[in-house]
Amino acid sequence: MTLHLPAPVANYFNAANEGTPAGLAACFTVDGVVHDEGRQVRGHAAIAAWSAATRARYAARATPLGSEADAAGLTVWALVEGNFPGSPLQLHFQFRLQNDAIASLEIAA
């Protein structure tokens, strides 16, 4: 069974796994926001910097396993493997989309 994700979400996971911070940031609206590890980053430059730092620190790869859409947006659960305690972990990625881009992303266990 193939998991079909909206283009900006599929592009997000592809860019994250390829380690292309600028490509990942381009998936977001200009004022898009990421909530991760108790931090919030906003805008393309900050999201690209967060992506690069996260990739360097954890060398993580995420494999989407499933998704569920509701009024709040799209939740994707993914198996995340990398250089961190407890790897691999299943994490939840809560996306809110706006037009053809990600307006916000919250990553949680």
N, CA, C and O atoms as a Tinker XYZ file with bonds, in Angstrom:
   436  protein
     1  N      0.836000   -1.183000    0.000000    73     2
     2  CA     0.000000    0.000000    0.000000    64     1     3
     3  C      0.880000    1.246000    0.000000    63     2     4     5
     4  O      1.801000    1.360000    0.809000    81     3
     5  N      0.602000    2.156000   -0.887000    73     3     6
     6  CA     1.369000    3.384000   -0.998000    64     5     7
     7  C      0.673000    4.494000   -0.216000    63     6     8     9
     8  O     -0.545000    4.651000   -0.300000    81     7
     9  N      1.436000    5.245000    0.530000    73     7    10
    10  CA     0.906000    6.364000    1.302000    64     9    11
    11  C      0.904000    7.597000    0.403000    63    10    12    13
    12  O      1.952000    8.010000   -0.093000    81    11
    13  N     -0.260000    8.175000    0.196000    73    11    14
    14  CA    -0.383000    9.384000   -0.625000    64    13    15
    15  C     -0.473000   10.597000    0.286000    63    14    16    17
    16  O     -1.412000   10.729000    1.072000    81    15
    17  N      0.505000   11.476000    0.176000    73    15    18
    18  CA     0.552000   12.685000    0.985000    64    17    19
    19  C      0.416000   13.895000    0.075000    63    18    20    21
    20  O      0.826000   13.834000   -1.085000    81    19
    21  N     -0.152000   15.002000    0.572000    73    19    22
    22  CA    -0.182000   16.228000   -0.220000    64    21    23
    23  C      1.244000   16.618000   -0.627000    63    22    24    25
    24  O      2.195000   16.356000    0.110000    81    23
    25  N      1.385000   17.231000   -1.780000    73    23    26
    26  CA     2.712000   17.559000   -2.328000    64    25    27
    27  C      3.626000   18.273000   -1.340000    63    26    28    29
    28  O      4.781000   17.867000   -1.212000    81    27
    29  N      3.179000   19.323000   -0.625000    73    27    30
    30  CA     4.131000   19.990000    0.281000    64    29    31
    31  C      4.625000   19.077000    1.398000    63    30    32    33
    32  O      5.767000   19.205000    1.840000    81    31
    33  N      3.777000   18.155000    1.860000    73    31    34
    34  CA     4.168000   17.236000    2.928000    64    33    35
    35  C      5.128000   16.183000    2.390000    63    34    36    37
    36  O      6.138000   15.884000    3.028000    81    35
    37  N      4.826000   15.621000    1.233000    73    35    38
    38  CA     5.741000   14.659000    0.603000    64    37    39
    39  C      7.085000   15.311000    0.320000    63    38    40    41
    40  O      8.131000   14.702000    0.542000    81    39
    41  N      7.060000   16.552000   -0.171000    73    39    42
    42  CA     8.304000   17.275000   -0.449000    64    41    43
    43  C      9.087000   17.548000    0.828000    63    42    44    45
    44  O     10.317000   17.504000    0.823000    81    43
    45  N      8.376000   17.831000    1.935000    73    43    46
    46  CA     9.030000   18.039000    3.230000    64    45    47
    47  C      9.835000   16.800000    3.622000    63    46    48    49
    48  O     11.017000   16.907000    3.950000    81    47
    49  N      9.201000   15.622000    3.589000    73    47    50
    50  CA     9.902000   14.404000    3.989000    64    49    51
    51  C     11.059000   14.088000    3.037000    63    50    52    53
    52  O     12.115000   13.638000    3.481000    81    51
    53  N     10.873000   14.316000    1.749000    73    51    54
    54  CA    11.963000   14.080000    0.791000    64    53    55
    55  C     13.150000   14.990000    1.087000    63    54    56    57
    56  O     14.290000   14.528000    1.130000    81    55
    57  N     12.892000   16.271000    1.289000    73    55    58
    58  CA    13.977000   17.223000    1.562000    64    57    59
    59  C     14.648000   16.922000    2.893000    63    58    60    61
    60  O     15.869000   17.028000    3.009000    81    59
    61  N     13.859000   16.545000    3.907000    73    59    62
    62  CA    14.429000   16.217000    5.214000    64    61    63
    63  C     15.355000   15.015000    5.099000    63    62    64    65
    64  O     16.450000   15.017000    5.660000    81    63
    65  N     14.924000   14.001000    4.384000    73    63    66
    66  CA    15.728000   12.782000    4.256000    64    65    67
    67  C     16.936000   12.967000    3.351000    63    66    68    69
    68  O     17.943000   12.277000    3.512000    81    67
    69  N     16.846000   13.889000    2.403000    73    67    70
    70  CA    17.983000   14.163000    1.514000    64    69    71
    71  C     18.966000   15.137000    2.152000    63    70    72    73
    72  O     20.085000   15.297000    1.664000    81    71
    73  N     18.563000   15.783000    3.230000    73    71    74
    74  CA    19.443000   16.752000    3.894000    64    73    75
    75  C     19.597000   18.040000    3.114000    63    74    76    77
    76  O     20.699000   18.581000    3.021000    81    75
    77  N     18.499000   18.541000    2.549000    73    75    78
    78  CA    18.532000   19.795000    1.792000    64    77    79
    79  C     17.710000   20.858000    2.533000    63    78    80    81
    80  O     16.511000   20.995000    2.287000    81    79
    81  N     18.346000   21.608000    3.436000    73    79    82
    82  CA    17.629000   22.588000    4.250000    64    81    83
    83  C     16.867000   23.638000    3.438000    63    82    84    85
    84  O     15.743000   23.991000    3.795000    81    83
    85  N     17.453000   24.135000    2.370000    73    83    86
    86  CA    16.751000   25.144000    1.563000    64    85    87
    87  C     15.519000   24.538000    0.907000    63    86    88    89
    88  O     14.475000   25.187000    0.828000    81    87
    89  N     15.630000   23.312000    0.440000    73    87    90
    90  CA    14.488000   22.629000   -0.155000    64    89    91
    91  C     13.400000   22.378000    0.870000    63    90    92    93
    92  O     12.215000   22.499000    0.561000    81    91
    93  N     13.788000   22.031000    2.080000    73    91    94
    94  CA    12.820000   21.818000    3.144000    64    93    95
    95  C     12.118000   23.127000    3.479000    63    94    96    97
    96  O     10.893000   23.155000    3.597000    81    95
    97  N     12.868000   24.202000    3.632000    73    95    98
    98  CA    12.278000   25.500000    3.966000    64    97    99
    99  C     11.316000   25.964000    2.874000    63    98   100   101
   100  O     10.321000   26.626000    3.168000    81    99
   101  N     11.600000   25.627000    1.633000    73    99   102
   102  CA    10.749000   26.035000    0.512000    64   101   103
   103  C      9.371000   25.369000    0.552000    63   102   104   105
   104  O      8.462000   25.800000   -0.157000    81   103
   105  N      9.208000   24.340000    1.360000    73   103   106
   106  CA     7.904000   23.674000    1.507000    64   105   107
   107  C      6.941000   24.512000    2.335000    63   106   108   109
   108  O      5.740000   24.243000    2.336000    81   107
   109  N      7.442000   25.524000    3.040000    73   107   110
   110  CA     6.661000   26.331000    3.977000    64   109   111
   111  C      6.243000   27.659000    3.364000    63   110   112   113
   112  O      6.851000   28.141000    2.408000    81   111
   113  N      5.192000   28.239000    3.936000    73   111   114
   114  CA     4.830000   29.603000    3.591000    64   113   115
   115  C      5.964000   30.525000    4.044000    63   114   116   117
   116  O      6.828000   30.115000    4.820000    81   115
   117  N      5.960000   31.742000    3.568000    73   115   118
   118  CA     7.023000   32.694000    3.911000    64   117   119
   119  C      7.146000   32.869000    5.423000    63   118   120   121
   120  O      8.252000   32.999000    5.948000    81   119
   121  N      6.009000   32.873000    6.121000    73   119   122
   122  CA     6.039000   33.033000    7.573000    64   121   123
   123  C      5.704000   31.720000    8.286000    63   122   124   125
   124  O      5.206000   31.728000    9.412000    81   123
   125  N      5.978000   30.601000    7.626000    73   123   126
   126  CA     5.722000   29.281000    8.205000    64   125   127
   127  C      6.471000   29.090000    9.515000    63   126   128   129
   128  O      7.492000   29.729000    9.771000    81   127
   129  N      5.936000   28.191000   10.339000    73   127   130
   130  CA     6.511000   27.990000   11.667000    64   129   131
   131  C      6.670000   26.493000   11.951000    63   130   132   133
   132  O      5.845000   25.675000   11.545000    81   131
   133  N      7.759000   26.158000   12.665000    73   131   134
   134  CA     8.015000   24.794000   13.113000    64   133   135
   135  C      8.128000   24.813000   14.634000    63   134   136   137
   136  O      8.833000   25.643000   15.208000    81   135
   137  N      7.415000   23.877000   15.278000    73   135   138
   138  CA     7.510000   23.667000   16.726000    64   137   139
   139  C      8.181000   22.309000   16.910000    63   138   140   141
   140  O      7.637000   21.285000   16.497000    81   139
   141  N      9.363000   22.297000   17.530000    73   139   142
   142  CA    10.108000   21.051000   17.715000    64   141   143
   143  C     11.006000   21.178000   18.941000    63   142   144   145
   144  O     11.683000   22.191000   19.120000    81   143
   145  N     11.008000   20.163000   19.772000    73   143   146
   146  CA    11.867000   20.108000   20.958000    64   145   147
   147  C     11.751000   21.365000   21.825000    63   146   148   149
   148  O     12.751000   21.883000   22.323000    81   147
   149  N     10.513000   21.847000   21.996000    73   147   150
   150  CA    10.274000   22.995000   22.849000    64   149   151
   151  C     10.667000   24.331000   22.250000    63   150   152   153
   152  O     10.642000   25.352000   22.937000    81   151
   153  N     11.027000   24.333000   20.988000    73   151   154
   154  CA    11.436000   25.578000   20.306000    64   153   155
   155  C     10.451000   25.884000   19.197000    63   154   156   157
   156  O      9.724000   25.011000   18.723000    81   155
   157  N     10.446000   27.137000   18.798000    73   155   158
   158  CA     9.659000   27.571000   17.653000    64   157   159
   159  C     10.570000   28.343000   16.716000    63   158   160   161
   160  O     11.295000   29.242000   17.143000    81   159
   161  N     10.533000   27.994000   15.447000    73   159   162
   162  CA    11.280000   28.751000   14.441000    64   161   163
   163  C     10.290000   29.209000   13.380000    63   162   164   165
   164  O      9.341000   28.497000   13.052000    81   163
   165  N     10.521000   30.405000   12.846000    73   163   166
   166  CA     9.578000   31.007000   11.894000    64   165   167
   167  C     10.331000   31.596000   10.710000    63   166   168   169
   168  O     11.360000   32.251000   10.871000    81   167
   169  N      9.803000   31.353000    9.528000    73   167   170
   170  CA    10.350000   31.930000    8.301000    64   169   171
   171  C     11.365000   31.012000    7.641000    63   170   172   173
   172  O     11.959000   30.146000    8.285000    81   171
   173  N     11.551000   31.219000    6.345000    73   171   174
   174  CA    12.413000   30.336000    5.556000    64   173   175
   175  C     13.836000   30.238000    6.080000    63   174   176   177
   176  O     14.375000   29.135000    6.178000    81   175
   177  N     14.458000   31.359000    6.418000    73   175   178
   178  CA    15.858000   31.321000    6.867000    64   177   179
   179  C     15.986000   30.548000    8.181000    63   178   180   181
   180  O     16.891000   29.727000    8.330000    81   179
   181  N     15.093000   30.802000    9.125000    73   179   182
   182  CA    15.142000   30.111000   10.415000    64   181   183
   183  C     14.831000   28.625000   10.263000    63   182   184   185
   184  O     15.443000   27.792000   10.932000    81   183
   185  N     13.889000   28.290000    9.392000    73   183   186
   186  CA    13.547000   26.878000    9.173000    64   185   187
   187  C     14.708000   26.148000    8.506000    63   186   188   189
   188  O     15.007000   25.009000    8.864000    81   187
   189  N     15.361000   26.784000    7.549000    73   187   190
   190  CA    16.530000   26.167000    6.900000    64   189   191
   191  C     17.642000   25.942000    7.922000    63   190   192   193
   192  O     18.278000   24.888000    7.918000    81   191
   193  N     17.883000   26.918000    8.796000    73   191   194
   194  CA    18.925000   26.774000    9.825000    64   193   195
   195  C     18.553000   25.662000   10.803000    63   194   196   197
   196  O     19.412000   24.864000   11.178000    81   195
   197  N     17.293000   25.594000   11.222000    73   195   198
   198  CA    16.827000   24.518000   12.102000    64   197   199
   199  C     17.024000   23.162000   11.431000    63   198   200   201
   200  O     17.499000   22.220000   12.065000    81   199
   201  N     16.669000   23.060000   10.171000    73   199   202
   202  CA    16.812000   21.802000    9.432000    64   201   203
   203  C     18.271000   21.366000    9.364000    63   202   204   205
   204  O     18.582000   20.199000    9.602000    81   203
   205  N     19.158000   22.288000    9.046000    73   203   206
   206  CA    20.584000   21.959000    8.946000    64   205   207
   207  C     21.136000   21.525000   10.304000    63   206   208   209
   208  O     21.873000   20.543000   10.387000    81   207
   209  N     20.788000   22.247000   11.361000    73   207   210
   210  CA    21.286000   21.910000   12.702000    64   209   211
   211  C     20.734000   20.562000   13.168000    63   210   212   213
   212  O     21.461000   19.761000   13.755000    81   211
   213  N     19.466000   20.318000   12.911000    73   211   214
   214  CA    18.844000   19.057000   13.305000    64   213   215
   215  C     19.471000   17.893000   12.548000    63   214   216   217
   216  O     19.739000   16.842000   13.130000    81   215
   217  N     19.703000   18.078000   11.264000    73   215   218
   218  CA    20.314000   17.029000   10.435000    64   217   219
   219  C     21.733000   16.732000   10.931000    63   218   220   221
   220  O     22.120000   15.569000   11.040000    81   219
   221  N     22.508000   17.781000   11.232000    73   219   222
   222  CA    23.885000   17.598000   11.702000    64   221   223
   223  C     23.909000   16.897000   13.065000    63   222   224   225
   224  O     24.778000   16.065000   13.325000    81   223
   225  N     22.963000   17.234000   13.919000    73   223   226
   226  CA    22.942000   16.674000   15.270000    64   225   227
   227  C     22.460000   15.227000   15.303000    63   226   228   229
   228  O     23.020000   14.402000   16.025000    81   227
   229  N     21.418000   14.914000   14.522000    73   227   230
   230  CA    20.778000   13.608000   14.644000    64   229   231
   231  C     20.935000   12.686000   13.435000    63   230   232   233
   232  O     20.738000   11.478000   13.570000    81   231
   233  N     21.282000   13.215000   12.257000    73   231   234
   234  CA    21.362000   12.423000   11.024000    64   233   235
   235  C     20.111000   11.553000   10.867000    63   234   236   237
   236  O     20.195000   10.375000   10.517000    81   235
   237  N     18.969000   12.152000   11.130000    73   235   238
   238  CA    17.714000   11.405000   11.158000    64   237   239
   239  C     17.118000   11.220000    9.771000    63   238   240   241
   240  O     17.281000   12.047000    8.874000    81   239
   241  N     16.416000   10.090000    9.633000    73   239   242
   242  CA    15.615000    9.784000    8.443000    64   241   243
   243  C     14.228000    9.412000    8.932000    63   242   244   245
   244  O     14.079000    8.658000    9.894000    81   243
   245  N     13.216000    9.944000    8.265000    73   243   246
   246  CA    11.837000    9.676000    8.650000    64   245   247
   247  C     11.128000    8.910000    7.542000    63   246   248   249
   248  O     11.183000    9.287000    6.371000    81   247
   249  N     10.467000    7.839000    7.930000    73   247   250
   250  CA     9.680000    7.042000    6.997000    64   249   251
   251  C      8.218000    7.169000    7.390000    63   250   252   253
   252  O      7.799000    6.603000    8.400000    81   251
   253  N      7.424000    7.914000    6.598000    73   251   254
   254  CA     5.997000    8.040000    6.913000    64   253   255
   255  C      5.314000    6.674000    6.884000    63   254   256   257
   256  O      5.499000    5.889000    5.954000    81   255
   257  N      4.516000    6.405000    7.928000    73   255   258
   258  CA     3.820000    5.131000    8.049000    64   257   259
   259  C      2.326000    5.260000    7.784000    63   258   260   261
   260  O      1.697000    4.320000    7.298000    81   259
   261  N      1.761000    6.412000    8.098000    73   259   262
   262  CA     0.333000    6.622000    7.922000    64   261   263
   263  C     -0.011000    8.072000    8.144000    63   262   264   265
   264  O      0.826000    8.868000    8.570000    81   263
   265  N     -1.254000    8.409000    7.852000    73   263   266
   266  CA    -1.686000    9.791000    8.034000    64   265   267
   267  C     -3.178000    9.838000    8.319000    63   266   268   269
   268  O     -3.925000    8.903000    8.029000    81   267
   269  N     -3.581000   10.961000    8.897000    73   267   270
   270  CA    -4.993000   11.189000    9.186000    64   269   271
   271  C     -5.269000   12.680000    9.080000    63   270   272   273
   272  O     -4.590000   13.497000    9.702000    81   271
   273  N     -6.270000   13.022000    8.288000    73   271   274
   274  CA    -6.664000   14.423000    8.134000    64   273   275
   275  C     -7.851000   14.704000    9.045000    63   274   276   277
   276  O     -8.728000   13.858000    9.219000    81   275
   277  N     -7.871000   15.908000    9.628000    73   275   278
   278  CA    -9.010000   16.365000   10.405000    64   277   279
   279  C     -9.100000   17.879000   10.262000    63   278   280   281
   280  O     -8.368000   18.478000    9.474000    81   279
   281  N     -9.987000   18.487000   11.014000    73   279   282
   282  CA   -10.187000   19.933000   10.903000    64   281   283
   283  C     -8.928000   20.726000   11.238000    63   282   284   285
   284  O     -8.752000   21.841000   10.748000    81   283
   285  N     -8.048000   20.162000   12.071000    73   283   286
   286  CA    -6.820000   20.860000   12.474000    64   285   287
   287  C     -5.723000   20.762000   11.420000    63   286   288   289
   288  O     -4.784000   21.557000   11.441000    81   287
   289  N     -5.820000   19.819000   10.513000    73   287   290
   290  CA    -4.787000   19.665000    9.488000    64   289   291
   291  C     -4.538000   18.208000    9.184000    63   290   292   293
   292  O     -5.471000   17.406000    9.136000    81   291
   293  N     -3.301000   17.869000    8.982000    73   291   294
   294  CA    -2.904000   16.516000    8.623000    64   293   295
   295  C     -1.852000   16.027000    9.607000    63   294   296   297
   296  O     -0.820000   16.672000    9.793000    81   295
   297  N     -2.113000   14.897000   10.229000    73   295   298
   298  CA    -1.124000   14.277000   11.108000    64   297   299
   299  C     -0.514000   13.105000   10.364000    63   298   300   301
   300  O     -1.220000   12.242000    9.843000    81   299
   301  N      0.819000   13.089000   10.324000    73   299   302
   302  CA     1.557000   11.974000    9.727000    64   301   303
   303  C      2.367000   11.343000   10.836000    63   302   304   305
   304  O      3.105000   12.038000   11.535000    81   303
   305  N      2.244000   10.031000   11.011000    73   303   306
   306  CA     3.113000    9.359000   11.950000    64   305   307
   307  C      4.196000    8.680000   11.142000    63   306   308   309
   308  O      3.937000    8.071000   10.104000    81   307
   309  N      5.423000    8.799000   11.642000    73   307   310
   310  CA     6.587000    8.331000   10.906000    64   309   311
   311  C      7.571000    7.664000   11.845000    63   310   312   313
   312  O      7.691000    8.034000   13.013000    81   311
   313  N      8.265000    6.688000   11.322000    73   311   314
   314  CA     9.353000    6.049000   12.041000    64   313   315
   315  C     10.602000    6.882000   11.778000    63   314   316   317
   316  O     11.015000    7.044000   10.630000    81   315
   317  N     11.198000    7.406000   12.838000    73   315   318
   318  CA    12.367000    8.278000   12.708000    64   317   319
   319  C     13.564000    7.553000   13.300000    63   318   320   321
   320  O     13.551000    7.143000   14.461000    81   319
   321  N     14.596000    7.403000   12.484000    73   319   322
   322  CA    15.829000    6.730000   12.897000    64   321   323
   323  C     16.977000    7.712000   12.791000    63   322   324   325
   324  O     17.029000    8.516000   11.860000    81   323
   325  N     17.902000    7.648000   13.746000    73   323   326
   326  CA    19.047000    8.547000   13.703000    64   325   327
   327  C     19.932000    8.370000   14.915000    63   326   328   329
   328  O     19.859000    7.365000   15.622000    81   327
   329  N     20.777000    9.371000   15.143000    73   327   330
   330  CA    21.728000    9.360000   16.249000    64   329   331
   331  C     21.126000   10.036000   17.470000    63   330   332   333
   332  O     21.516000   11.149000   17.824000    81   331
   333  N     20.172000    9.364000   18.119000    73   331   334
   334  CA    19.566000    9.899000   19.321000    64   333   335
   335  C     19.100000    8.730000   20.185000    63   334   336   337
   336  O     18.812000    7.650000   19.670000    81   335
   337  N     19.027000    8.944000   21.490000    73   335   338
   338  CA    18.601000    7.871000   22.393000    64   337   339
   339  C     17.201000    7.376000   22.033000    63   338   340   341
   340  O     16.302000    8.170000   21.755000    81   339
   341  N     17.031000    6.062000   22.043000    73   339   342
   342  CA    15.734000    5.478000   21.763000    64   341   343
   343  C     15.441000    5.248000   20.304000    63   342   344   345
   344  O     14.362000    4.766000   19.958000    81   343
   345  N     16.387000    5.586000   19.429000    73   343   346
   346  CA    16.169000    5.400000   17.992000    64   345   347
   347  C     15.993000    3.914000   17.685000    63   346   348   349
   348  O     16.719000    3.079000   18.224000    81   347
   349  N     15.052000    3.588000   16.840000    73   347   350
   350  CA    14.074000    4.450000   16.161000    64   349   351
   351  C     12.872000    4.750000   17.045000    63   350   352   353
   352  O     12.530000    3.987000   17.948000    81   351
   353  N     12.244000    5.884000   16.756000    73   351   354
   354  CA    11.040000    6.316000   17.459000    64   353   355
   355  C      9.938000    6.595000   16.457000    63   354   356   357
   356  O     10.201000    6.976000   15.317000    81   355
   357  N      8.709000    6.405000   16.887000    73   355   358
   358  CA     7.591000    6.850000   16.061000    64   357   359
   359  C      7.208000    8.241000   16.531000    63   358   360   361
   360  O      6.860000    8.431000   17.697000    81   359
   361  N      7.267000    9.207000   15.638000    73   359   362
   362  CA     6.904000   10.586000   15.944000    64   361   363
   363  C      5.685000   10.992000   15.139000    63   362   364   365
   364  O      5.394000   10.422000   14.087000    81   363
   365  N      4.977000   11.992000   15.655000    73   363   366
   366  CA     3.812000   12.541000   14.972000    64   365   367
   367  C      4.171000   13.922000   14.433000    63   366   368   369
   368  O      4.726000   14.756000   15.148000    81   367
   369  N      3.854000   14.143000   13.196000    73   367   370
   370  CA     4.096000   15.404000   12.505000    64   369   371
   371  C      2.729000   16.004000   12.192000    63   370   372   373
   372  O      2.008000   15.490000   11.337000    81   371
   373  N      2.369000   17.083000   12.877000    73   371   374
   374  CA     1.074000   17.735000   12.664000    64   373   375
   375  C      1.276000   18.922000   11.726000    63   374   376   377
   376  O      1.867000   19.934000   12.101000    81   375
   377  N      0.779000   18.778000   10.511000    73   375   378
   378  CA     0.910000   19.818000    9.488000    64   377   379
   379  C     -0.382000   20.610000    9.377000    63   378   380   381
   380  O     -1.475000   20.046000    9.422000    81   379
   381  N     -0.247000   21.913000    9.234000    73   379   382
   382  CA    -1.364000   22.770000    8.827000    64   381   383
   383  C     -0.952000   23.381000    7.501000    63   382   384   385
   384  O      0.070000   24.061000    7.405000    81   383
   385  N     -1.755000   23.132000    6.486000    73   383   386
   386  CA    -1.434000   23.587000    5.144000    64   385   387
   387  C     -2.192000   24.864000    4.812000    63   386   388   389
   388  O     -3.303000   25.095000    5.288000    81   387
   389  N     -1.561000   25.682000    3.983000    73   387   390
   390  CA    -2.191000   26.902000    3.500000    64   389   391
   391  C     -1.858000   26.999000    2.023000    63   390   392   393
   392  O     -0.692000   27.112000    1.644000    81   391
   393  N     -2.890000   26.955000    1.193000    73   391   394
   394  CA    -2.712000   26.896000   -0.255000    64   393   395
   395  C     -1.847000   25.688000   -0.587000    63   394   396   397
   396  O     -2.229000   24.565000   -0.255000    81   395
   397  N     -0.720000   25.871000   -1.216000    73   395   398
   398  CA     0.156000   24.750000   -1.595000    64   397   399
   399  C      1.436000   24.728000   -0.776000    63   398   400   401
   400  O      2.496000   24.377000   -1.295000    81   399
   401  N      1.351000   25.101000    0.509000    73   399   402
   402  CA     2.551000   25.151000    1.346000    64   401   403
   403  C      2.181000   24.788000    2.789000    63   402   404   405
   404  O      1.008000   24.745000    3.160000    81   403
   405  N      3.203000   24.535000    3.570000    73   403   406
   406  CA     3.020000   24.223000    4.995000    64   405   407
   407  C      3.031000   25.544000    5.763000    63   406   408   409
   408  O      3.997000   26.305000    5.696000    81   407
   409  N      1.944000   25.805000    6.493000    73   407   410
   410  CA     1.885000   27.011000    7.317000    64   409   411
   411  C      2.487000   26.746000    8.685000    63   410   412   413
   412  O      3.126000   27.621000    9.268000    81   411
   413  N      2.279000   25.516000    9.207000    73   411   414
   414  CA     2.877000   25.169000   10.491000    64   413   415
   415  C      3.087000   23.669000   10.586000    63   414   416   417
   416  O      2.385000   22.869000    9.967000    81   415
   417  N      4.079000   23.325000   11.386000    73   415   418
   418  CA     4.418000   21.925000   11.653000    64   417   419
   419  C      4.756000   21.811000   13.122000    63   418   420   421
   420  O      5.554000   22.585000   13.651000    81   419
   421  N      4.141000   20.836000   13.779000    73   419   422
   422  CA     4.487000   20.517000   15.160000    64   421   423
   423  C      4.918000   19.065000   15.197000    63   422   424   425
   424  O      4.189000   18.184000   14.743000    81   423
   425  N      6.106000   18.812000   15.740000    73   423   426
   426  CA     6.663000   17.466000   15.826000    64   425   427
   427  C      6.631000   17.031000   17.288000    63   426   428   429
   428  O      7.134000   17.729000   18.168000    81   427
   429  N      6.027000   15.858000   17.533000    73   427   430
   430  CA     5.891000   15.362000   18.905000    64   429   431
   431  C      5.963000   13.849000   18.925000    63   430   432   433
   432  O      5.756000   13.191000   17.905000    81   431
   433  N      6.260000   13.303000   20.101000    73   431   434
   434  CA     6.296000   11.856000   20.283000    64   433   435
   435  C      4.891000   11.315000   20.398000    63   434   436
   436  O      4.705000   10.108000   20.557000    81   435
